[in-house]
Amino acid sequence: TNNLNVGDSLSKAFGINTDTTFEINGVSFTFKSTDTVKSVMDKINNSGAGVTISYNSVSDKFMLQADKEGAANKIVATDNALIQKIFDPQSTGESYITQKAADAEIVLDGISTKRSSNKFTVDGLEYTLNEITDAEVEIKVTSDPEKLVTKIKDFVTAYNELISKIHLKTSEDRKKSGKYEYYEPLTEEQKKDMSDKDIELWEEAAKAGLLKNDATLQKITDSMRRALYDAVEGVGIHIFDIGITTSREYIDKGQLVIDEQKLRKAIEENPNEIAELFTNRSSIPYDNYDRATRYQENGLSSRLLDIVDDNIRTTVNSKGYRGILIEKAGIENTVSNVNNMMSKEIDRQNEEIDRLMERLADKENNSFLMFSRMEAAMQAMNNQSAFLANQMG
């Protein structure tokens, strides 16, 4: 019952009857005597001082701890009446119990080094320091096949989703608005008599089937399949050696299937080479002219990324071109939306229509002029014929 009640005011808990101000790590705090101990703790913990203050009712002690580890995260607090009350050694008869901010010091493979945290990673291995010792510690490294299995399964799933989306577009048929008629793009006159929802549904139906058998999309899928099965330079295995093959089911349309038992066995026997098969990266830059060598050196992930970038890259390359699909159709909210092959072709067709309309108007005017002259000539001939007939009558 003698322990502190954090719901008490500073006045009741510590006998502080005036406003009190102090700093922690350069962040200033000001409290009134009526503020509760809990509100003081909450304000400090929710500030940007990078510390956490807590109270242990069992030991009846406060602890102020830095949020981050390492020597760079030491706590600097200004002296103050409240600070003295909270950490006053007179109240317990004990001296301040402090632990200075320090880095972990280790000797790894004969090399002394420091780390700001007791958990760190070196060359892909994660180390956790649990206690201080001067004795040598033997580290045994074992592979975790489950993590690699999960990553490869995620890779195959993402690949299959992309293949499926592309196939959905290249096999989609046009929709019919009647027995023999297809949905066609709406004219401005037709839109005047339709609601926004009806226009949206109509245009969605009119767009169906536009990419059926599209050569560019089919080339993407062909390139992706070839990239998976071509050998990776310096790696002695192929994707089919680890239990990943193309489905033989027609309905799957080239999606990959995994023999998990074969994959797990391959990972247990040769995890490093499998990792290299997927993650190798060529030293040749993407925009380099020697793309053939880059392709051979790249692992499967980098190869597929290059193929995707070749087609949907929004940035320009050294020749000033974006991805093939962007150059062809553009992308919304960018300059490519009005500056692409299709928009240029539409502009060319519109110019051709304007030119033909001008020719039609000229031809129409010439015809009107020609027939008006012919009518005038016929009228003159009729008058002459009537005169002659009258003379001979």
Solvent accessible surface area in square Angstrom, and as a share of the most:
residue,aa,sasa,rsa
1,T,179,1.04
2,N,151,0.77
3,N,67,0.35
4,L,36,0.18
5,N,87,0.44
6,V,46,0.26
7,G,45,0.43
8,D,25,0.13
9,S,30,0.19
10,L,1,0.01
11,S,40,0.26
12,K,156,0.66
13,A,27,0.21
14,F,29,0.12
15,G,50,0.48
16,I,15,0.08
17,N,108,0.55
18,T,99,0.57
19,D,88,0.46
20,T,9,0.05
21,T,75,0.44
22,F,5,0.02
23,E,71,0.32
24,I,1,0.01
25,N,55,0.28
26,G,63,0.61
27,V,46,0.26
28,S,68,0.44
29,F,4,0.02
30,T,72,0.42
31,F,6,0.03
32,K,120,0.51
33,S,20,0.13
34,T,102,0.60
35,D,43,0.22
36,T,45,0.26
37,V,3,0.02
38,K,110,0.46
39,S,47,0.30
40,V,2,0.01
41,M,24,0.11
42,D,56,0.29
43,K,101,0.43
44,I,3,0.02
45,N,55,0.28
46,N,125,0.64
47,S,38,0.24
48,G,72,0.69
49,A,6,0.04
50,G,34,0.33
51,V,3,0.02
52,T,61,0.36
53,I,5,0.02
54,S,44,0.28
55,Y,37,0.14
56,N,79,0.40
57,S,63,0.41
58,V,140,0.80
59,S,55,0.36
60,D,60,0.31
61,K,72,0.30
62,F,27,0.11
63,M,110,0.49
64,L,36,0.18
65,Q,101,0.45
66,A,25,0.19
67,D,86,0.45
68,K,146,0.62
69,E,95,0.43
70,G,5,0.05
71,A,46,0.36
72,A,101,0.78
73,N,45,0.23
74,K,133,0.56
75,I,58,0.29
76,V,88,0.51
77,A,44,0.34
78,T,59,0.34
79,D,112,0.58
80,N,22,0.11
81,A,57,0.44
82,L,0,0.00
83,I,25,0.13
84,Q,87,0.39
85,K,98,0.41
86,I,19,0.10
87,F,45,0.19
88,D,41,0.21
89,P,37,0.23
90,Q,151,0.67
91,S,86,0.56
92,T,71,0.41
93,G,71,0.68
94,E,78,0.35
95,S,90,0.58
96,Y,115,0.44
97,I,139,0.71
98,T,112,0.65
99,Q,178,0.79
100,K,179,0.76
101,A,39,0.30
102,A,68,0.53
103,D,47,0.25
104,A,18,0.14
105,E,129,0.58
106,I,28,0.14
107,V,106,0.61
108,L,35,0.17
109,D,136,0.70
110,G,69,0.66
111,I,122,0.62
112,S,89,0.58
113,T,38,0.22
114,K,123,0.52
115,R,81,0.29
116,S,66,0.42
117,S,37,0.24
118,N,70,0.36
119,K,128,0.54
120,F,20,0.08
121,T,82,0.48
122,V,36,0.21
123,D,139,0.72
124,G,70,0.67
125,L,69,0.34
126,E,133,0.59
127,Y,34,0.13
128,T,65,0.38
129,L,55,0.27
130,N,134,0.68
131,E,143,0.64
132,I,173,0.88
133,T,68,0.39
134,D,154,0.80
135,A,72,0.56
136,E,178,0.80
137,V,107,0.61
138,E,140,0.63
139,I,89,0.45
140,K,166,0.70
141,V,94,0.54
142,T,119,0.69
143,S,65,0.42
144,D,73,0.38
145,P,33,0.21
146,E,91,0.41
147,K,135,0.57
148,L,37,0.18
149,V,3,0.02
150,T,74,0.43
151,K,138,0.58
152,I,4,0.02
153,K,74,0.31
154,D,88,0.45
155,F,39,0.16
156,V,6,0.04
157,T,73,0.42
158,A,59,0.46
159,Y,7,0.03
160,N,24,0.12
161,E,96,0.43
162,L,64,0.32
163,I,1,0.00
164,S,46,0.30
165,K,138,0.58
166,I,17,0.09
167,H,57,0.26
168,L,118,0.59
169,K,90,0.38
170,T,13,0.08
171,S,50,0.32
172,E,53,0.24
173,D,87,0.45
174,R,103,0.38
175,K,105,0.45
176,K,105,0.44
177,S,54,0.35
178,G,34,0.33
179,K,153,0.65
180,Y,160,0.61
181,E,102,0.46
182,Y,87,0.33
183,Y,53,0.20
184,E,93,0.42
185,P,104,0.66
186,L,22,0.11
187,T,77,0.45
188,E,123,0.55
189,E,117,0.53
190,Q,90,0.40
191,K,58,0.25
192,K,146,0.62
193,D,134,0.69
194,M,55,0.25
195,S,59,0.38
196,D,123,0.64
197,K,120,0.51
198,D,71,0.37
199,I,29,0.15
200,E,97,0.44
201,L,93,0.46
202,W,75,0.26
203,E,57,0.25
204,E,107,0.48
205,A,12,0.10
206,A,12,0.09
207,K,131,0.56
208,A,8,0.06
209,G,8,0.08
210,L,121,0.60
211,L,74,0.37
212,K,89,0.38
213,N,98,0.50
214,D,25,0.13
215,A,79,0.61
216,T,24,0.14
217,L,18,0.09
218,Q,75,0.33
219,K,136,0.58
220,I,13,0.07
221,T,12,0.07
222,D,76,0.39
223,S,18,0.12
224,M,3,0.01
225,R,73,0.27
226,R,134,0.49
227,A,0,0.00
228,L,2,0.01
229,Y,66,0.25
230,D,51,0.27
231,A,58,0.45
232,V,2,0.01
233,E,98,0.44
234,G,77,0.74
235,V,12,0.07
236,G,64,0.61
237,I,29,0.15
238,H,52,0.23
239,I,1,0.00
240,F,83,0.35
241,D,61,0.32
242,I,3,0.01
243,G,5,0.05
244,I,0,0.00
245,T,59,0.34
246,T,46,0.27
247,S,14,0.09
248,R,241,0.88
249,E,112,0.50
250,Y,181,0.69
251,I,144,0.73
252,D,38,0.20
253,K,48,0.21
254,G,14,0.13
255,Q,47,0.21
256,L,7,0.03
257,V,70,0.40
258,I,47,0.24
259,D,74,0.38
260,E,63,0.28
261,Q,153,0.68
262,K,94,0.40
263,L,0,0.00
264,R,74,0.27
265,K,126,0.53
266,A,18,0.14
267,I,1,0.01
268,E,113,0.51
269,E,122,0.55
270,N,53,0.27
271,P,36,0.23
272,N,113,0.58
273,E,40,0.18
274,I,1,0.01
275,A,36,0.28
276,E,74,0.33
277,L,2,0.01
278,F,14,0.06
279,T,86,0.50
280,N,41,0.21
281,R,206,0.75
282,S,16,0.10
283,S,106,0.69
284,I,29,0.15
285,P,85,0.53
286,Y,48,0.18
287,D,73,0.38
288,N,50,0.26
289,Y,204,0.78
290,D,45,0.23
291,R,80,0.29
292,A,69,0.54
293,T,42,0.24
294,R,32,0.12
295,Y,66,0.25
296,Q,89,0.40
297,E,46,0.21
298,N,1,0.01
299,G,0,0.00
300,L,0,0.00
301,S,45,0.29
302,S,13,0.09
303,R,4,0.01
304,L,17,0.08
305,L,104,0.52
306,D,12,0.06
307,I,18,0.09
308,V,42,0.24
309,D,43,0.22
310,D,40,0.21
311,N,11,0.06
312,I,86,0.44
313,R,37,0.14
314,T,74,0.43
315,T,91,0.53
316,V,81,0.46
317,N,42,0.22
318,S,93,0.60
319,K,162,0.69
320,G,45,0.44
321,Y,124,0.47
322,R,59,0.22
323,G,0,0.00
324,I,84,0.43
325,L,44,0.22
326,I,11,0.05
327,E,42,0.19
328,K,61,0.26
329,A,54,0.42
330,G,16,0.16
331,I,73,0.37
332,E,130,0.59
333,N,153,0.78
334,T,63,0.37
335,V,87,0.50
336,S,3,0.02
337,N,70,0.36
338,V,110,0.63
339,N,71,0.37
340,N,6,0.03
341,M,120,0.53
342,M,101,0.45
343,S,22,0.14
344,K,121,0.51
345,E,73,0.33
346,I,101,0.51
347,D,75,0.39
348,R,125,0.46
349,Q,80,0.35
350,N,73,0.37
351,E,117,0.52
352,E,56,0.25
353,I,94,0.48
354,D,84,0.44
355,R,111,0.40
356,L,83,0.41
357,M,114,0.51
358,E,113,0.51
359,R,146,0.53
360,L,107,0.53
361,A,45,0.35
362,D,85,0.44
363,K,139,0.59
364,E,89,0.40
365,N,88,0.45
366,N,95,0.49
367,S,37,0.24
368,F,135,0.56
369,L,88,0.44
370,M,114,0.51
371,F,99,0.41
372,S,57,0.37
373,R,160,0.58
374,M,88,0.39
375,E,112,0.50
376,A,65,0.51
377,A,52,0.40
378,M,102,0.46
379,Q,103,0.46
380,A,59,0.46
381,M,130,0.58
382,N,87,0.45
383,N,85,0.44
384,Q,112,0.50
385,S,65,0.42
386,A,63,0.49
387,F,117,0.49
388,L,92,0.46
389,A,65,0.51
390,N,114,0.58
391,Q,115,0.51
392,M,165,0.74
393,G,102,0.98
